[in-house]
């Protein structure tokens, strides 16, 4: 059921939240600007202004203020001599235009050419709008505390297709100032008429989006195949809606709107009787739209965030949120060799489709390598291991690049611990990834992993600190 499954019924899509402003208003404005730009960019070196090009195009079709008469009606007021002269000149003009058309010099002014260029820019504008929606999804997750799934739903990436950007829009504006029963009845009416349902923002008593979502699930419980229900503060602002319920029927730029009733079918039937948009006003009982505009509310919240403090909290809690591969101290010294040869189980290609590695290819990443690598792995929280590494580095035969890796960091000291390690070893100390532990079969610490480029193998050795001392 679209209305409730996995938070997806409220396709509440803030594809109409902050993104609504981008994907509807900004994108439409951009389209209009690009249309004008496209109409001004021809292949003709003269690069005539758009209005002149349009007049020329109309004249070629026998239209507009500079159209070329096809008969003698326009010459009836002239003398025979004048008529003959102008008729001759017009025939010459027509011949010259035909020659220009044959050479393709008039093609930049033709309607099809202008439309094709405009379409290209419209596609770009739509991509910008879509990109804005995806950015909204990320912003909702990071700054408004919305889960990844809900953010995806609100941003419209997992929501059903909305009609608000289509030529025909059929919708009902509701508010939580209405009773739950009246909201439910309105939603059922919208379902029966194939209309969408818009809300301006969160319930006035809610601070989190999931609270409003839960309320809507409660109201809509049991409704099968519900209509699309969205936050759409942009539509509330565009049509100046401040009463609920309000119904809307729009075709392109012409629309009808009425408040206090839910008879969507009546409003649609009235549309053909009006040549211009019309607001019928309040035709029945209404309530005030009490929700804050969701876009403005999000802006206020973002403006009130102390970003320096948030950054500090994030940095301070970074190490507390890390996971570690905790390994015991080695009880005995032992070593082994690992052959890093691998076989490609499928073709590996570049984003362009170029084949890099064919399936079945056997390869060893150490073959033909000229610079080796030595990894010293230890637990930086163990004082004895720290002492052992400090002494070992004085005599260690380093093959190529040297890297230090720790299995653990003191969570309370965090960055100070990292800073202290850097000052002690005069080089960075990295966190040991679990994948490396598994790949090198490390079971205890400290350990040294080094490359043997001559044999194209990895050498791993775990050290018992007590055995080293004895």
C-alpha positions in Angstrom: 0.0 0.0 0.0 1.7 3.2 -1.2 0.3 5.2 1.7 2.1 3.4 4.5 4.6 0.8 3.3 8.1 1.5 4.5 7.4 5.1 5.1 6.6 5.4 1.5 2.9 6.3 1.6 3.8 9.8 2.5 5.4 10.4 -0.7 4.9 13.6 1.3 7.8 14.2 -1.1 9.6 17.1 -0.2 10.3 17.0 -3.8 8.0 19.8 -2.9 9.9 20.9 0.2 13.1 22.8 -0.4 13.4 20.8 -3.6 10.0 22.0 -4.7 11.3 25.5 -4.7 14.3 24.4 -6.8 12.6 21.8 -9.1 9.4 23.9 -9.7 10.2 27.6 -9.4 14.0 27.7 -10.0 13.8 25.1 -12.8 10.9 26.9 -14.5 12.7 30.2 -14.3 15.9 28.6 -15.6 13.9 27.0 -18.5 12.5 30.4 -19.5 15.9 32.0 -19.4 17.4 29.2 -21.4 14.6 29.4 -23.9 15.5 33.1 -24.5 19.1 32.2 -24.7 18.6 29.4 -27.1 16.4 31.6 -29.3 19.3 34.1 -29.5 22.0 31.6 -30.4 21.9 30.7 -34.0 24.6 29.5 -36.4 24.2 32.7 -38.5 27.3 34.9 -38.1 25.0 38.0 -38.0 23.6 36.7 -34.7 20.3 38.7 -35.0 18.2 39.5 -31.9 15.5 36.9 -31.1 12.6 39.3 -31.8 14.0 40.0 -35.3 14.5 36.3 -36.0 10.9 35.6 -35.0 9.6 38.3 -37.3 11.6 36.9 -40.1 10.3 33.4 -39.4 6.7 34.7 -39.4 7.3 36.6 -42.6 8.5 33.4 -44.2 5.2 31.8 -43.3 3.2 34.7 -44.6 2.3 35.9 -41.1 3.1 38.9 -38.8 3.6 42.5 -39.5 6.2 41.9 -42.2 4.4 39.1 -44.1 4.8 38.9 -47.8 1.3 39.1 -49.6 0.5 36.1 -51.8 -2.0 38.0 -53.8 -2.7 41.6 -55.0 -5.0 42.6 -52.2 -2.3 44.6 -50.5 -1.5 46.5 -53.7 -5.0 47.6 -54.6 -4.5 51.2 -53.5 -1.4 51.6 -55.7 -1.3 52.8 -59.3 -0.7 50.3 -62.0 2.9 51.5 -62.3 3.5 51.3 -58.6 1.8 48.0 -58.3 4.0 46.5 -61.1 7.1 47.9 -59.4 6.3 46.5 -56.0 5.1 43.2 -57.4 8.4 42.8 -59.1 10.4 43.7 -56.0 8.4 41.2 -53.9 9.0 38.5 -56.5 12.8 39.3 -56.3 12.6 39.1 -52.5 10.8 35.7 -52.6 13.4 34.3 -55.1 16.3 35.5 -52.9 14.7 34.0 -49.8 14.2 30.7 -51.6 17.9 30.8 -52.6 18.9 31.4 -48.9 16.6 28.6 -47.8 18.2 26.2 -50.3 21.7 27.1 -49.0 20.5 26.5 -45.4 21.2 30.1 -44.3 17.6 30.5 -43.0 17.6 27.2 -41.1 18.7 28.9 -37.7 15.5 31.0 -37.9 13.1 28.1 -38.5 10.8 27.1 -35.7 12.0 23.5 -35.6 15.6 24.6 -35.1 14.8 27.0 -32.3 12.6 24.3 -30.6 15.3 21.7 -30.8 17.8 24.1 -29.2 15.3 25.0 -26.5 14.6 21.4 -25.8 18.3 20.8 -25.1 18.4 23.5 -22.5 15.1 22.3 -21.0 16.7 18.9 -20.5 19.6 20.5 -18.7 17.2 22.5 -16.5 15.4 19.4 -15.6 18.6 17.7 -14.6 19.5 20.6 -12.4 16.1 20.3 -10.7 16.6 16.5 -10.2 20.0 17.2 -8.8 18.5 19.6 -6.3 16.2 16.9 -5.1 19.0 14.5 -4.5 20.9 17.3 -2.5 17.7 17.8 -0.4 17.7 14.1 0.4 21.3 14.4 1.8 20.4 17.6 3.7 17.4 16.0 5.4 19.5 13.2 6.6 22.4 15.3 7.9 20.6 18.3 9.3 17.0 17.4 10.1 17.5 14.0 11.7 15.5 12.1 9.1 16.4 8.5 8.4 17.8 7.6 5.0 14.6 5.8 4.0 12.3 8.7 5.0 14.6 11.2 3.4 14.5 9.3 0.2 10.7 9.3 0.4 10.4 13.0 1.2 12.9 14.0 -1.5 10.8 12.2 -4.0 13.4 9.6 -5.1 11.2 6.7 -4.0 7.9 8.5 -4.2 5.2 8.0 -6.9 5.2 10.5 -9.8 3.6 13.8 -8.8 1.5 15.9 -11.2 2.5 19.3 -9.9 5.0 19.8 -12.7 2.7 18.4 -15.3 0.3 20.4 -17.5 -2.7 19.2 -15.4 -2.8 19.4 -11.6 -5.7 18.1 -9.5 -5.2 18.6 -5.8 -6.7 19.1 -2.3 -5.0 21.3 0.3 -5.6 20.1 3.9 -4.5 21.2 7.4 -4.2 19.5 10.8 -6.6 22.2 12.1 -9.2 20.0 10.6 -10.5 17.0 12.6 -8.9 13.6 12.0 -12.3 12.4 10.7 -12.6 15.2 8.2 -9.0 14.7 7.0 -9.7 11.0 6.4 -12.9 11.8 4.5 -11.0 14.3 2.4 -8.3 11.8 1.6 -10.9 9.3 0.5 -12.5 11.9 -1.8 -9.1 12.7 -3.3 -8.6 8.9 -3.9 -11.9 8.6 -5.7 -11.1 11.6 -7.9 -7.5 10.7 -8.6 -6.3 13.9 -6.9 -3.2 14.6 -4.8 -3.3 15.8 -1.2 -1.0 18.7 0.0 0.0 19.8 3.5 1.9 23.0 4.3 4.2 21.6 7.0 4.5 19.7 10.3 1.7 19.4 12.8 2.1 22.5 15.1 3.0 20.3 18.1 5.6 18.3 16.3 9.3 18.9 16.1 10.2 15.9 14.0 9.0 14.8 10.6 8.5 11.2 11.8 5.9 12.4 14.4 3.8 13.9 11.6 4.3 10.8 9.5 3.1 8.6 12.4 0.0 10.8 12.8 -0.8 10.5 9.1 -0.4 6.7 9.2 -2.9 6.7 12.1 -5.4 8.8 10.1 -5.0 6.9 6.9 -5.0 3.4 8.5 -7.0 0.9 6.4 -7.2 3.1 3.2 -6.2 0.9 0.3 -4.5 2.4 -2.8 -4.5 5.9 -1.3 -3.7 9.1 -3.2 -0.3 10.7 -3.2 0.0 12.8 0.0 2.9 15.4 0.1 4.3 18.3 1.9 3.9 21.0 -0.7 4.5 24.5 0.9 5.4 25.9 -2.5 1.9 25.2 -3.8 0.3 26.8 -0.7 2.3 29.9 -1.3 1.8 29.9 -5.1 -2.0 29.7 -4.8 -2.2 31.8 -1.6 -3.9 29.0 0.3 -4.6 29.8 4.0 -7.9 28.0 4.5 -8.7 24.2 4.5 -10.0 22.3 2.8 -9.2 24.0 -0.5 -9.5 22.3 -3.9 -7.6 23.0 -7.1 -7.9 22.1 -10.7 -5.2 23.5 -13.1 -4.4 23.1 -16.8 -1.1 24.8 -17.7 -1.3 28.4 -16.3 -5.2 28.5 -16.0 -6.7 27.2 -12.8 -9.8 27.2 -10.6 -9.6 27.1 -6.8 -12.3 27.0 -4.1 -12.3 26.6 -0.3 -14.7 25.1 2.2 -15.7 22.2 -0.1 -14.2 18.9 -1.3 -16.2 18.4 -4.5 -13.3 18.0 -6.9 -15.5 16.6 -9.7 -17.7 19.8 -9.6 -14.6 22.0 -9.8 -13.3 20.1 -12.8 -16.6 20.3 -14.6 -16.6 24.1 -14.2 -13.2 24.5 -15.8 -14.5 24.6 -19.4 -16.8 27.5 -18.5 -13.9 29.8 -17.6 -11.4 31.4 -19.9 -9.3 32.8 -17.1 -8.2 31.6 -13.7 -10.7 32.1 -10.9 -10.8 31.8 -7.1 -14.3 31.1 -5.9 -13.4 32.0 -2.3 -15.0 30.2 0.6 -18.0 28.1 -0.4 -18.4 26.3 2.9 -17.0 25.9 6.4 -13.1 26.2 6.6 -10.4 26.2 9.2 -7.1 28.1 9.3 -4.0 26.5 7.8 -2.0 26.3 11.1 1.1 24.6 9.9 4.3 26.7 9.3 5.6 26.6 5.8 8.0 23.6 5.9 10.6 25.3 3.7 10.7 28.3 6.1 10.8 26.0 9.1 13.8 24.1 7.8 15.5 27.4 7.0 15.0 28.6 10.5 16.3 25.4 12.0 19.4 25.6 9.8 20.0 29.2 10.7 19.7 28.4 14.4 22.3 25.6 14.4 25.6 26.4 16.0 27.8 24.9 13.3 31.0 25.4 15.2 29.6 23.6 18.2 28.2 20.8 16.0 31.6 20.4 14.4 33.2 20.2 17.8 30.7 17.6 18.9 31.3 15.6 15.8 35.1 15.7 16.2 34.9 14.9 19.9 32.7 11.9 19.4 34.5 10.6 16.3 36.6 8.0 18.1 33.7 6.8 20.3 31.8 5.9 17.1 34.7 3.9 15.6 34.8 0.1 15.6 38.0 -1.7 16.3 39.5 -5.0 15.5 40.8 -5.9 19.0 43.6 -8.4 18.9 45.5 -10.0 21.9 49.2 -9.6 22.5 51.1 -12.4 20.7 52.3 -15.3 23.0 54.8 -16.6 20.5 56.8 -15.4 17.6 55.8 -16.9 14.3 55.8 -16.1 10.6 54.3 -17.1 7.3 54.1 -16.1 3.6 51.1 -14.9 1.7 50.8 -15.2 -2.1 48.6 -12.2 -3.2 47.9 -13.8 -6.6 44.2 -13.3 -7.5 41.9 -14.4 -10.4 39.3 -12.1 -11.9 35.9 -13.8 -11.6 34.4 -11.4 -14.2 35.4 -8.8 -16.7 36.6 -5.5 -15.2 35.8 -2.4 -17.3 36.2 1.3 -17.1 33.1 3.6 -16.9 33.5 4.0 -20.6 33.2 0.3 -21.1 36.8 -0.3 -22.0 38.0 -3.8 -20.9 40.8 -3.6 -18.3 40.9 -7.2 -17.0 39.3 -10.2 -18.7 37.4 -12.8 -16.6 39.7 -15.7 -15.7 42.9 -13.5 -15.8 45.4 -14.4 -13.0 47.4 -11.6 -11.7 49.8 -10.8 -8.8 49.8 -7.1 -7.8 53.4 -7.3 -6.7 54.7 -8.4 -10.0 56.6 -5.5 -11.8 56.4 -3.3 -8.6 59.5 -1.3 -8.0 58.7 0.1 -4.5 58.1 -2.2 -1.5 55.9 -1.7 1.6 56.5 -2.4 5.3 53.6 -2.3 7.7 54.2 -2.3 11.5 51.0 -3.2 13.3 50.5 -2.7 17.0 48.0 -1.7 19.7 48.8 1.9 20.6 46.9 1.5 23.9 49.4 -1.1 25.1 52.5 0.6 26.6 54.7 -2.4 26.2 53.8 -2.6 22.5 54.6 1.1 22.1 58.0 0.5 23.7 58.6 -2.5 21.5 57.8 -0.6 18.3 60.0 2.3 19.3 63.0 -0.1 19.7 62.1 -2.2 16.7 62.1 0.7 14.3 65.8 1.4 15.2 66.9 -2.0 13.7 64.0 -2.9 11.4 65.0 -3.7 7.8 62.4 -1.5 6.0 61.4 -2.5 2.5 60.2 0.6 0.6 57.6 2.7 2.3 57.1 2.4 6.0 53.6 2.7 7.6 52.5 2.4 11.2 49.0 1.1 12.0 47.2 0.7 15.4 44.4 -1.6 16.2 43.0 0.7 18.9 42.8 4.3 19.9 42.1 5.6 23.4 38.4 6.7 23.0 38.6 9.3 25.8 41.7 11.0 24.5 40.9 10.5 20.8 42.6 13.1 18.7 45.1 13.9 21.5 46.1 10.3 21.5 46.7 10.5 17.7 48.6 13.7 18.1 50.8 12.2 20.8 51.6 9.2 18.6 52.5 11.5 15.7 54.9 13.5 17.9 56.4 10.3 19.3 57.1 8.6 15.9 57.4 11.7 13.8 55.0 10.2 11.3 51.3 9.4 10.9 49.7 6.4 12.6 46.7 4.9 10.8 43.8 2.9 12.1 44.0 -0.8 11.2 41.2 -2.0 8.9 39.5 -5.3 9.6 39.9 -6.3 6.0 43.7 -6.1 6.3 43.6 -8.3 9.4 41.7 -11.0 7.5 43.8 -10.6 4.3 47.1 -11.0 6.2 45.7 -13.6 8.6 46.9 -11.5 11.6 45.7 -13.1 14.9 47.9 -11.2 17.5 50.1 -8.2 17.9 52.6 -6.7 17.4 53.2 -7.8 13.8 55.2 -6.7 10.7 54.0 -7.2 7.2 56.5 -6.6 4.3 56.7 -7.2 0.6 59.3 -9.5 -1.0 59.3 -8.1 -4.6 61.8 -10.6 -5.8 59.4 -13.5 -5.0 56.2 -11.4 -5.3 54.9 -12.5 -1.9 54.0 -10.9 1.4 55.9 -11.9 4.6 54.0 -11.7 7.9 55.6 -12.0 11.3 53.9 -11.8 14.7 56.2 -11.1 17.7 56.1 -12.2 21.3 57.4 -9.3 23.3 58.5 -11.6 26.1 60.4 -13.9 23.7 62.1 -10.8 22.2 63.3 -9.7 25.7 64.7 -13.1 26.5 
